[in-house]
Structure formats: C-alpha cells, structure tokens
Amino acid sequence: MTGPAETTGPAETTGPAETNGPAGTGGPGERESRRAANARKRLSRRPSRLGTAAGTAPGPDRAREPGAGFPALLQRVWQRARTAPDLRASLDILLGLDGHVPPQVQLRALSTTEEAALHALWGLTWREDTTTDATATATATADADTATGEEPVFVGELALATTGRIVLRGPAQGPLDRRHLVGGVLRVPWSLQAARAYHDRMSRAAARTAHTLADCRAWLERQGEKGRDELLEQAKEAALRTAPFVLYQEHRQYTNFREQNSLTGKTLWPGHPDCVLSSLQQLPLELWSDHDVQLVIGLTLLIRSAGAGRVEEANGTQLSIDHVAAMLERIRHSYNSVPGEPVAPAASHGVEDLKTLAEALGARRRQVIRQVPLYREIHGTLMHKVERIAADTDGVRRRDEELSRRLAARLPLAGTTLDELGHSAAADPAWLARPHGAHATGLEALVHESVTAVADVFAADFAMSRGMRSLPALIKALRAESWAEICGWDITHYFCCVVPRPQARAHFGDSVQAMADAAWAMSSRMQYNSWHFVPGNLPRHPAVVARDHFVPPTIPDIAFFSDQHHHGHVSNQVRFSIRSPQPVEVAGRTFNGFVDLRLLRCAGAPFTEPDLLAAHRASRFIARATTLAAELTLTGTPVEVTAFDAPWHWRTITAAHTPQGAPR
C-alpha cells in the first residue's frame, strides 16, 4: 500500500515509538509521572505479551516464511527462466518477473545498449514509433537462428540482475558482471542480420542522445546558477517527502531507498555529501555528468506535471528524456478522455516544449480530479505506479448497498447507500459524541462497524482505518498556531482500528494470538503513517520543515504483490491491498490523508477496480463522520477516540475468533 509516497500498506512498527502511555488512557494533553512513564516503557506492547517485561522473549514469535521477499522471488523467476523451453519463453518470464509486473516496466528499464539488443534480437521495444524504424524489419530472433542452424557471428548473454532488471550483453561488450546477477546467464546467439540491426540502432540512438543532452545543457544554462539551485532544491524536497523510488540513467541507479541511497531520503539528510542532488549544487554545470543532467531535467518535468508523487510513476525505469516524454504523452491521452479543454501534445522532445506540456498537465489534472475518480495502480515488486482513471460499474453500487445494509443495522443511521447514511449522520451528529453499544463514542462505533463490514463484504483478510485520537487537542493547537506542538506529538496521539476475518488465521499458523499480534503491528504502523502525513498539511514553519514527513496522499491506490520489499509487508504477508485516503476539515483547515481505509489479502485473487471504488465510498463515509465530530468539538461537544490500542486489539480479536470455551 507502498506508498507509497505515499507508503503502500500496513507493516511492522517503525518510526517514533509509542512513548505516551497506552492509547486509550486519554488524549494528548494527559500527563503522567516520569517514573510511571519509564515503568510503562519497560513493558511489552505486543498483545500476546501485554504486561510482561519487554525484551525477555526467548526468540521471535514467528519466523520469516522461507522463500518470502524479493530475493527469493528473483531466484524463483530465474529458475523458471533457466528451465523454459526456448530463449523467447525465458525472456517473457524475465520481462514480467513471472507475472508479477507488466512487461512494459522492464522494457523501459533497459539501457540504450540493452534496448537496441532486445529490439535487434526479438523486435521488442517500449517505443511506439517502430513502424517507421528501419531496424523493425531486421529482427531475426535468436531462437530462429538456432532453429535454422545458422552459425552465429556472436554469442551474447541474457540474465536477471539483483535489482530485478533484465540485462543483456551485446556485440563488442564484455561478459556481464556475475556479482550483480541472480544466477548465471543464458547464452544468446546473434546472427549477422541481428548484429547489423543492433549497430544501426545504436548509431541512431547515439545521435539522438547527443542532441538531447545538448538541448538539456542549453536549457539548464539558461536557468542560471540561481535557477539551477532552485531546481535542485525542488528535487531534493520531492525525494525527501515521497515514498521510496528507484530510477536509472543507463546503468547508473538513483534512489532514496535503503542502503543503496544516492538521493536525499530516509538515510541521507538534505545536504549530505553522498546525495547526488546536493553535490551538484557545488559544481559548475560543465562538470555535471550526462546522467545527472537528465536526472535533474526528468525530475523537474515529472514534478511540474503532478507534484512529487509523479516521480514514483517512473519507478524502476530509465529516467531519460524520451521516457519522460512518452509518460507525459500517455497521461495527456488519459486526461483528454475526460470532457474539457484538451491538452495539446508537445511540439517536440525539447525540454522547453516538454515543460510546457508538463505544466499544462498539472493544471488539467486539477480539473480532471474533480470530474472523475483517479487512482494509482501499484506493482509492488518494482514499486512501479501508474495513474489510472476509474470507470464506475454496477459492482460498485452492489457493494455500496451491502455495506449500507450492514451499517444501518448496527448504527443509528438510515439509508440504502453510503451517501444516504452520511446525510443521516449530518442531520443528527450528536450521537457521534455519546456512548454507543460497547464503544465510548458513536465515532468509535462507526469506525469499528465500518471496518468490520468492509472486511466481510470485500472478503479481505484484514481491514483497517486510522485517524487522530484527540480532536479537541488538535483544534486547540490549530487555534494557537502551535505547529511545533503538533509536530511533537508521537504515534500514540493517533489510532488505527484493525479487524481481521476468521480466514486470516490460516496465514498465521492458524493461531489467533499470532493474528492478533499481526493486527497490532499493522495498527502501530498505521499510527506512524498518520504521524508521517499530518505535518504535510501545516504551514512551512521551521518546526514543520525540520520534522520528517511525507506529502499527504490524495488519491486511492490498488497494489499487487506488495509482499516483496517492506519488511513488515513480507512478515505480515501484505500481498494485495487497497488504500483510500480522505481529507478531513478541522477548524477551517483541510487535512489531506487525515483518515484512510485499507483492505489487504495475504493470498488468493487481487482486488479489482470496482473494489477500490466501493472502498473509496466507505472511506469517504468515515471521513465525513470525522469532519462532523470535528464540528461538534468546535461547538463545545468534544469527541475523542480512546479505543483501538494494543489491549483492545487483543481483547476483541481473541474474543471474536476463539471458539467459546477454548483456551486463548
């Protein structure tokens, strides 16, 4: 649910530790003695070990599943490719990572030499102009050469890199570096025809690259030193405030992700000498590498088209001017399918023309998002994201009506759709502040019942929704413009209600206890996500700028195979997910991503677009209730959330999923 950006799903607890007392003991303003606080910190927060001393367990409660995670997936993919019946079948397996990513992502990750080799051998390319390409007809495949017995003029290599990219060795190149390969190599015979096609394509690629780089350098020169510094600061801020991304310039990798960091992010602070963008601020333009030139231009164009989140849509691909131009053109076609003033295509692939297109797309996007539902499709294996326009279907209404039927039976609301239930809540919101059933407030009941209904209707293994515990404390801080105070709140000032379905036990050794621990870990991670997003809605006060935060998400996403990189996703088997962030208005300020609704499946079929659209309606229903609760608080009826802490998850999950009379 990586999102990121936008983080893309629940996981293990990371970020600020829970230091303010068990959630549920009061709001952010509650004080406790230092002795009591220190004693509490020494106790485990894991639901199955509540009240015991932290750090005394003999070992991990659950070992990581063998074969889990990205390296293990790559080993399986390579084994399948190695044993495929022919080279073309091997290539298809590698391009799609055995069905885990769209092949187009891998095609766009190829370096210039690899792109030329793949086209010369098999006629494959991400480009759409191959009908006018002279080499398009010169694509005798390696398999065909082998079948006809033609003697190859060169034997190259095809392999899978540990980054997940396919790599090829073409004519006049040395052997691939085995240190960075998943397994061995597949030998690829080259015919004379293919070698000549490769040489021709490389010659034209070199000319195209030279022209592009000259244009890029001239454009950067026109910006002046101050203008270039502003572009670098913008790019650093985008890298710092968005989810992990991995980009390529030929064989060079640029990333803000984990130990390979070369850009500002979780590991490298702004200004760090290892950050490429920071180091460029000290160099005259003539000393910038060709790779760095295209990186800066590419990031600039992407950010102009939709903000920092657009960078993630280039994840796992080459950040070349041609690739960015192709991405912007695809987006242009998408936006032009929506009624309104169409965006004109770029006059050329020159930087100035592409900047004009990017800025036009940014303006058009603000109109499109008000007319049609936008969402992102996330391919977690390579963290690649694609912006889509959703189409409403009958399935959405059926899910909406089923959710509404269940909620109307459990809450004091009337209506047959979620919108009607929302209108019902707005007509008489006072009950949101009063006890309802087993819950301290109607808001708590609404959140819990909504999450429970969603888990059942969508056949999710887990469903969850997050928010802030004390709306009174937030409103008080907003009125006083106490931005530093808000930034100083830790994750216990936020909550997340996680509800598993009984079937989820099968993914945790059929153990209710292990399932409850996993739900708590997800809840804690989602509290961290709220902590991470809220400051992004505040003014750029020094305390806000200094505080680690992401740009708050504004559109939903649907993720496939997210159980690859994020340690928590791997451990808790977050394979398929939906995330629907929603804005909430508090004291006249709109907080994007203030609440969200998430669904996940550990196995089975992925979620669909109708699932996402219906979940987005349910998420909007929860957000509307939260806005109503904020309005109640403003008028003198404070609403706080005290449930959904570790004891609550243990109590509710074990009670709901343990047969009566059975030991817990």
C-alpha positions in Angstrom: 0.0 0.0 0.0 3.7 1.4 -0.5 3.4 4.3 -0.9 3.9 4.8 -1.3 5.0 8.1 -1.3 2.8 7.5 -0.1 3.5 4.3 2.0 1.7 1.5 0.4 0.4 -0.7 3.2 0.5 -1.9 6.8 3.6 -3.3 8.3 5.8 -3.5 11.3 6.1 -0.7 13.7 8.7 1.8 12.6 9.2 5.4 13.2 8.5 7.1 16.6 8.0 4.6 19.4 4.8 4.6 21.5 6.0 6.7 24.4 2.9 8.4 25.7 1.2 5.6 27.5 -1.2 3.0 26.2 -3.6 4.6 23.8 -6.9 4.7 25.4 -5.8 6.3 28.7 -6.6 9.8 27.5 -5.8 12.5 24.9 -2.6 14.2 24.0 -3.0 16.6 26.9 -2.8 13.9 29.6 0.2 13.9 31.9 1.8 11.0 33.8 4.8 10.9 36.2 8.2 10.2 34.8 8.5 7.1 37.0 5.2 5.7 35.7 6.2 6.5 32.1 9.5 4.8 32.4 7.9 1.7 34.0 5.4 1.5 31.3 8.1 1.8 28.6 9.7 -1.3 30.0 6.6 -3.4 29.3 5.9 -5.2 26.1 3.3 -3.7 23.8 2.8 -6.9 21.9 -0.8 -8.0 22.5 0.1 -11.6 23.3 2.7 -10.5 25.9 0.9 -7.4 27.5 2.2 -6.7 30.9 5.4 -8.7 30.6 8.8 -7.2 30.5 9.9 -6.1 27.1 12.9 -7.9 25.5 12.6 -11.0 27.6 11.1 -13.3 24.9 13.4 -16.3 24.1 13.2 -15.5 20.4 11.0 -14.3 17.6 7.3 -15.4 17.9 7.1 -16.2 14.2 10.0 -17.0 11.8 10.0 -15.4 8.4 8.4 -17.6 5.9 11.0 -19.4 3.8 11.1 -18.1 0.2 9.5 -14.8 1.2 10.6 -11.4 -0.1 12.2 -10.0 -3.2 15.5 -12.0 -3.4 13.6 -15.3 -3.1 11.2 -14.2 -5.8 14.0 -13.4 -8.1 15.5 -16.8 -7.5 12.2 -18.5 -8.4 11.9 -16.3 -11.5 15.4 -17.2 -12.7 14.9 -20.9 -12.1 11.7 -20.8 -14.3 13.5 -18.8 -17.0 16.5 -21.1 -16.9 14.3 -24.2 -17.5 12.0 -22.6 -20.1 11.8 -24.5 -23.5 13.4 -21.7 -25.5 15.0 -18.3 -25.2 11.9 -16.3 -26.1 9.9 -18.1 -23.4 12.8 -17.3 -20.9 12.7 -13.7 -22.0 8.9 -13.5 -21.4 9.3 -14.9 -17.9 12.0 -12.4 -17.1 10.2 -9.4 -18.6 7.2 -10.0 -16.4 9.1 -11.4 -13.5 6.8 -14.4 -13.9 3.6 -12.5 -13.9 4.5 -10.0 -11.1 4.9 -6.8 -13.2 3.8 -5.6 -16.6 6.5 -6.3 -19.2 6.4 -2.6 -20.3 8.1 -1.7 -17.0 11.0 -3.9 -17.7 11.3 -2.7 -21.3 11.5 0.9 -20.0 14.2 -0.1 -17.6 16.7 -1.1 -20.3 19.8 0.8 -21.0 20.5 2.1 -24.5 22.6 -0.9 -25.5 20.1 -3.4 -23.9 17.2 -1.7 -25.7 19.0 -1.9 -29.0 19.9 -5.6 -28.4 16.3 -6.6 -27.4 14.9 -4.9 -30.5 17.5 -6.4 -32.8 17.0 -9.9 -31.5 13.3 -10.1 -30.8 11.7 -6.9 -32.2 10.6 -5.8 -28.8 10.6 -2.1 -27.7 8.6 0.2 -25.5 8.6 2.8 -28.2 5.5 3.4 -30.4 7.3 4.6 -33.5 8.8 1.3 -34.6 6.7 1.1 -37.8 8.9 3.8 -39.2 12.1 2.3 -37.8 14.3 0.7 -40.5 15.5 -1.9 -38.0 12.0 -3.1 -37.2 12.2 -5.5 -40.2 15.6 -6.8 -39.2 14.5 -8.8 -36.2 15.6 -12.4 -36.8 15.3 -13.9 -33.4 17.9 -15.9 -31.6 15.6 -18.9 -31.4 15.0 -18.7 -35.2 18.7 -18.6 -35.8 19.2 -21.6 -33.7 16.4 -23.5 -35.3 17.8 -22.9 -38.9 21.3 -23.9 -37.8 22.7 -20.6 -38.9 26.2 -20.1 -37.4 26.1 -17.2 -35.0 28.6 -14.3 -35.5 28.5 -13.5 -31.8 27.2 -15.2 -28.6 25.8 -12.8 -26.1 24.2 -13.2 -22.6 20.8 -12.7 -21.1 20.5 -12.5 -17.3 18.5 -11.2 -14.3 20.1 -8.6 -12.1 19.6 -8.5 -8.3 17.7 -5.2 -8.8 15.1 -7.1 -10.7 16.1 -5.7 -14.1 16.9 -7.9 -17.1 20.4 -7.3 -18.5 21.9 -8.2 -21.9 25.3 -8.4 -23.4 25.5 -7.3 -27.0 28.3 -7.2 -29.6 31.6 -5.6 -28.6 30.7 -5.8 -24.9 32.4 -7.8 -22.2 30.8 -10.5 -20.1 28.2 -9.5 -17.6 29.3 -8.9 -14.0 28.3 -12.1 -12.2 28.4 -10.4 -8.8 25.2 -8.5 -9.6 23.3 -11.4 -11.2 20.6 -13.5 -9.5 22.0 -16.7 -11.1 24.1 -17.5 -14.2 23.5 -16.3 -17.7 21.6 -17.6 -20.7 23.6 -17.7 -23.9 22.1 -15.8 -26.8 23.3 -16.4 -30.4 23.5 -13.4 -32.7 23.0 -13.6 -36.5 24.8 -11.2 -38.8 21.5 -9.6 -39.6 20.7 -9.0 -35.9 24.2 -7.6 -35.3 23.9 -5.2 -38.1 20.4 -4.1 -36.9 21.9 -3.6 -33.5 24.7 -1.4 -34.8 22.3 0.7 -36.9 20.0 1.2 -33.9 23.0 2.1 -31.6 24.2 4.7 -34.2 20.9 6.4 -34.3 20.5 6.2 -30.5 23.9 7.9 -30.1 22.9 10.8 -32.4 19.5 11.1 -30.6 21.2 11.2 -27.1 23.8 13.8 -28.2 21.0 16.0 -29.5 19.0 15.6 -26.3 22.0 16.3 -24.0 22.9 19.4 -25.9 19.3 20.7 -25.5 19.3 19.8 -21.8 22.6 21.5 -21.1 21.5 24.6 -23.0 18.2 24.8 -21.1 20.0 24.4 -17.7 22.5 27.1 -18.8 19.6 29.5 -19.5 18.3 28.9 -15.9 21.5 30.4 -14.4 23.1 29.3 -11.2 20.2 30.5 -9.0 17.6 28.8 -11.2 19.6 25.5 -11.2 19.8 25.7 -7.4 16.1 26.1 -7.2 15.5 23.1 -9.4 17.9 21.1 -7.2 16.1 22.2 -4.0 12.8 21.2 -5.5 14.1 17.8 -6.5 15.6 17.3 -3.0 12.4 18.2 -1.3 10.5 15.8 -3.6 12.9 13.0 -2.8 12.7 13.7 0.9 8.9 13.9 1.0 7.9 10.9 -1.1 7.9 7.2 -0.8 10.9 5.1 -2.0 11.8 5.2 -5.6 14.5 3.7 -7.8 15.4 5.3 -11.1 18.0 4.6 -13.7 20.2 6.5 -16.1 21.8 3.9 -18.3 23.5 1.5 -15.8 23.6 4.1 -13.0 21.0 3.9 -10.2 19.5 6.8 -8.4 17.4 6.0 -5.3 16.3 7.2 -1.9 15.7 3.6 -0.9 17.6 1.9 1.9 21.3 1.1 1.8 21.7 2.0 -1.9 20.8 5.6 -1.2 22.2 8.2 -3.6 19.5 10.8 -3.1 18.1 12.6 -0.1 15.6 10.4 1.8 15.4 8.3 5.0 19.1 7.7 5.0 20.6 10.8 3.5 19.7 14.2 5.0 19.4 17.2 2.8 22.9 18.5 2.1 24.6 15.1 2.7 27.7 14.8 0.5 26.5 11.4 -0.8 23.3 12.9 -2.2 23.8 13.5 -5.9 21.5 16.5 -5.9 23.3 18.1 -3.0 26.7 17.6 -4.6 25.6 19.2 -7.9 25.0 22.4 -6.0 28.7 22.8 -5.6 29.6 22.0 -9.2 29.6 24.2 -12.3 27.2 23.0 -15.0 30.0 21.9 -17.3 31.2 19.4 -14.7 27.8 17.7 -14.3 27.7 14.2 -15.8 25.4 13.5 -18.6 23.4 11.1 -16.3 22.9 13.8 -13.7 21.8 16.3 -16.3 19.0 14.0 -17.5 18.1 13.2 -13.9 17.5 16.8 -12.9 15.6 17.6 -16.1 13.5 14.4 -15.7 12.6 15.1 -12.1 11.7 18.7 -12.9 9.3 17.6 -15.7 7.7 15.0 -13.5 7.2 17.3 -10.6 5.7 20.0 -12.8 3.1 17.5 -14.1 1.7 16.4 -10.7 4.0 17.1 -7.8 6.4 14.7 -6.1 4.1 11.8 -6.4 4.6 11.6 -10.1 8.2 10.6 -9.6 7.0 7.2 -8.3 5.4 6.6 -11.7 8.9 6.3 -13.2 9.9 3.8 -10.5 12.1 1.0 -11.9 12.6 2.7 -15.3 15.1 4.8 -17.2 14.7 8.5 -16.4 15.6 9.6 -19.8 14.0 12.5 -21.7 12.5 10.1 -24.2 10.9 8.0 -21.4 9.6 11.1 -19.6 8.2 12.4 -22.9 6.4 9.1 -23.5 5.0 9.1 -20.0 3.7 12.7 -20.4 2.1 11.8 -23.7 0.3 8.7 -22.2 -1.0 11.0 -19.4 -2.1 13.5 -22.0 -4.2 10.9 -23.8 -5.7 9.8 -20.5 -6.7 13.3 -19.4 -8.0 14.2 -22.8 -10.5 11.3 -22.5 -12.3 13.4 -19.9 -14.6 16.2 -21.1 -13.0 19.6 -21.0 -10.3 21.6 -22.8 -7.9 19.1 -24.3 -4.2 19.4 -23.7 -2.1 19.8 -26.9 0.9 17.5 -27.5 4.4 18.7 -27.0 5.8 20.4 -30.1 9.0 18.4 -29.7 11.0 16.4 -27.2 12.9 19.6 -26.4 13.0 20.5 -22.7 11.1 23.8 -23.0 8.3 22.1 -25.0 8.1 19.2 -22.6 8.0 21.7 -19.6 5.0 23.4 -21.3 3.3 20.1 -21.6 4.1 19.1 -18.0 2.7 22.3 -16.7 -0.4 22.0 -18.8 -1.0 18.5 -17.5 -0.6 19.7 -13.9 -3.3 22.3 -14.5 -5.5 19.9 -16.3 -5.1 17.3 -13.5 -6.6 19.7 -11.0 -9.7 19.8 -13.2 -9.8 16.1 -14.0 -9.6 15.0 -10.4 -12.8 16.9 -9.7 -14.6 15.2 -12.6 -13.6 11.6 -12.5 -12.0 9.2 -9.9 -8.2 9.0 -10.3 -6.2 6.2 -8.6 -2.8 4.6 -8.8 -2.1 1.1 -9.7 1.0 -0.1 -7.8 3.2 -3.0 -8.8 5.0 -3.7 -5.6 7.7 -6.0 -7.0 9.4 -3.0 -8.6 7.5 -0.3 -6.7 6.1 1.0 -10.0 3.0 3.1 -10.0 0.6 4.0 -12.8 -2.1 6.7 -12.6 -5.4 5.5 -13.9 -8.9 6.9 -14.5 -11.5 4.7 -13.0 -14.8 3.7 -14.6 -17.8 3.2 -12.3 -19.6 -0.2 -12.6 -22.7 -1.9 -11.3 -20.5 -3.9 -9.0 -19.6 -0.7 -7.1 -23.3 0.0 -6.3 -23.9 -3.6 -5.1 -21.0 -3.4 -2.7 -22.2 0.1 -1.5 -25.7 -1.2 -0.8 -24.4 -4.3 1.0 -22.2 -2.1 3.2 -25.0 0.3 3.8 -27.4 -2.5 4.8 -25.0 -3.8 7.4 -24.2 -0.4 8.8 -27.8 0.7 9.0 -28.5 -2.4 11.1 -25.7 -1.6 13.6 -25.7 2.2 13.7 -28.5 4.8 14.4 -28.5 5.8 10.7 -31.0 5.4 7.9 -30.4 5.0 4.2 -29.7 2.4 1.5 -26.4 3.9 0.2 -23.3 5.2 2.0 -24.1 8.7 0.8 -27.6 8.5 2.3 -26.1 7.2 5.6 -23.7 10.2 5.5 -26.6 12.6 5.1 -28.4 10.8 8.0 -25.3 11.3 10.2 -25.1 15.0 9.3 -28.7 15.6 10.1 -28.2 14.5 13.7 -24.5 14.2 14.5 -24.7 14.5 18.3 -24.7 10.7 18.8 -21.1 10.6 17.5 -20.0 12.1 20.9 -22.2 9.8 23.0 -21.5 6.1 24.0 -22.9 3.6 21.5 -23.0 -0.1 22.3 -19.7 -1.2 23.7 -17.9 1.9 22.4 -17.2 5.1 24.3 -18.4 7.2 21.4 -20.5 6.9 18.3 -17.5 7.8 16.3 -15.6 4.8 17.6 -18.6 2.6 16.9 -18.9 4.0 13.3 -15.2 3.3 12.6 -15.2 -0.2 14.0 -18.5 -1.2 12.4 -17.4 0.3 9.0 -14.1 -1.6 9.1 -15.8 -4.8 10.1 -18.4 -4.6 7.3 -15.8 -3.8 4.7 -13.7 -6.8 5.7 -16.7 -9.1 5.2 -18.1 -7.6 2.1 -14.8 -7.4 0.3 -13.5 -10.8 1.6 -10.4 -9.1 2.9 -8.1 -10.8 5.3 -7.7 -7.5 7.2 -9.4 -4.2 7.0 -8.4 -1.0 8.9 -9.0 2.7 9.3 -6.8 5.3 11.1 -7.2 8.8 12.5 -6.3 11.2 15.3 -7.3 10.4 18.9 -8.0 13.9 20.3 -9.8 16.3 18.0 -10.0 18.8 20.9 -6.2 18.8 21.3 -5.8 19.4 17.6 -8.3 22.2 17.4 -6.7 23.9 20.5 -3.2 23.7 18.8 -4.6 25.0 15.5 -6.2 28.0 17.1 -2.9 28.8 18.9 -0.9 28.1 15.7 1.2 25.7 17.8 2.8 24.0 14.8 5.7 22.7 16.8 3.4 21.1 19.4 1.5 19.2 16.6 4.8 18.1 15.1 6.0 16.9 18.6 3.1 14.5 19.1 4.1 10.9 18.9 2.2 8.0 17.3 0.1 7.3 20.4 -1.8 10.5 19.5 -3.2 8.6 16.5 -5.2 5.4 16.3 -5.9 2.6 13.8 -8.7 0.1 14.1 -7.7 -3.2 12.5 -10.2 -6.0 12.0 -9.2 -9.5 10.7 -11.6 -12.0 9.2 -11.5 -15.6 10.7 -10.0 -16.9 7.5 -6.8 -14.8 8.1 -5.8 -17.3 10.8 -4.7 -19.7 8.1 -1.8 -17.3 7.2 -0.5 -17.2 10.7 -0.2 -20.9 11.6 -4.0 -21.0 12.5 -3.1 -19.0 15.6 -5.4 -16.4 16.9 -2.6 -15.0 19.1 -0.3 -14.6 16.1 -3.1 -13.0 14.1 -3.8 -10.5 16.9 -0.1 -9.6 17.1 0.0 -9.0 13.3 -3.1 -6.8 13.6 -1.5 -4.8 16.3 1.7 -4.4 14.2 -0.4 -3.1 11.4 -2.3 -0.7 13.7 1.0 0.6 15.1 2.4 1.1 11.5 -0.8 3.0 10.5 -0.4 5.3 13.5 3.0 6.0 12.2 1.6 6.8 8.8 -0.8 9.4 10.4 2.1 10.8 12.3 4.0 11.0 9.0 1.3 12.7 7.0 -0.3 15.3 9.3 2.6 17.8 9.3 2.4 17.9 5.5 -0.9 19.8 5.9 0.7 22.6 8.1 2.3 25.9 7.1 6.1 25.7 6.3 7.0 26.7 9.9 10.7 25.8 10.8 9.4 23.0 13.1 7.3 21.6 10.2 10.2 21.7 7.7 12.6 20.1 10.2 10.1 17.3 11.0 10.2 14.0 9.0 7.0 13.9 6.9 5.6 12.9 3.6 3.3 14.8 1.2 -0.2 13.6 2.3 -1.8 11.2 -0.2 -4.9 12.5 -2.1 -6.0 9.6 -4.4 -6.6 5.9 -3.6 -4.4 3.1 -4.9 -4.6 -0.6 -5.5 -1.5 -2.7 -5.0 -0.3 -6.0 -6.4 2.5 -8.2 -4.8 3.4 -5.7 -2.1 5.0 -8.5 0.0 8.4 -8.1 -1.6 10.5 -5.2 -0.1 9.0 -3.7 3.0 10.0 -5.9 6.0 6.6 -5.6 7.6 4.8 -6.4 4.4 6.9 -9.5 4.0 6.4 -10.6 7.6 2.7 -10.0 7.7 2.1 -11.2 4.1 0.6 -7.9 2.7 0.2 -9.2 -0.9 -2.8 -7.4 -2.4 -4.2 -4.2 -0.9 -6.4 -1.1 -1.4 -5.8 2.2 0.3 -8.3 5.1 0.2 -7.0 8.3 1.9 -9.5 11.0 2.6 -9.4 14.7 3.6 -11.0 15.9 6.8 -11.7 19.6 7.6 -10.7 20.6 11.1 -11.2 24.2 12.3 -11.3 25.5 8.8 -8.1 23.7 7.7 -8.2 20.8 5.3 -6.0 17.8 6.3 -5.4 15.6 3.3 -4.9 11.9 4.1 -6.2 12.5 7.7 -8.1 9.2 7.6 -8.0 6.3 5.3 -9.5 2.9 4.8 -7.2 -0.1 3.9 -8.0 -3.6 2.8 -5.5 -6.4 2.4 -5.3 -10.0 1.3 -2.5 -12.3 2.1 -3.1 -14.6 -0.8 -5.7 -15.5 -3.4 -7.1 -13.1 -6.0 -6.1 -9.4 -6.2 -8.6 -6.7 -5.6 -10.3 -5.1 -8.6 -11.1 -1.6 -9.7 -14.8 -1.9 -8.5 -13.5 -3.0 -5.1 -11.3 0.1 -5.0 -14.2 2.5 -6.0 -16.6 1.0 -3.4 -13.9 1.1 -0.7 -13.4 4.8 -1.6 -17.0 5.4 -0.9 -16.7 3.7 2.5 -13.6 5.7 3.3 -15.4 8.9 2.4 -18.2 7.9 4.8 -15.7 7.6 7.7 -14.1 10.9 6.8 -17.4 12.6 6.7 -18.2 11.4 10.2 -14.8 12.6 11.4 -15.4 16.0 10.0 -18.8 16.1 11.8 -17.0 15.1 15.0 -14.6 18.0 14.5 -17.5 20.3 14.0 -19.1 19.0 17.3 -15.8 19.7 19.1 -15.7 23.2 17.7 -19.2 23.9 19.1 -18.4 22.6 22.6 -19.0 18.9 22.4 -15.5 17.3 22.5 -15.0 14.0 20.7 -12.0 11.8 21.4 -11.1 8.2 20.5 -9.8 6.0 23.3 -10.2 2.6 21.8 -8.1 0.7 19.3 -4.9 0.3 21.4 -3.0 -3.0 21.9 -5.2 -4.3 24.7 -8.3 -3.5 22.6 -6.9 -5.5 19.6 -6.0 -8.4 21.8 -9.4 -8.4 23.6 -11.6 -8.0 20.5 -9.7 -10.3 18.2 -9.3 -13.2 20.6 -12.9 -12.9 21.7 -14.2 -12.8 18.2 -12.0 -15.6 16.8 -11.7 -18.1 19.7 -14.4 -20.7 20.0 -16.3 -20.4 23.3 -14.6 -22.5 26.0 -11.4 -22.9 24.0 -8.1 -21.7 25.5 -6.7 -18.4 24.3 
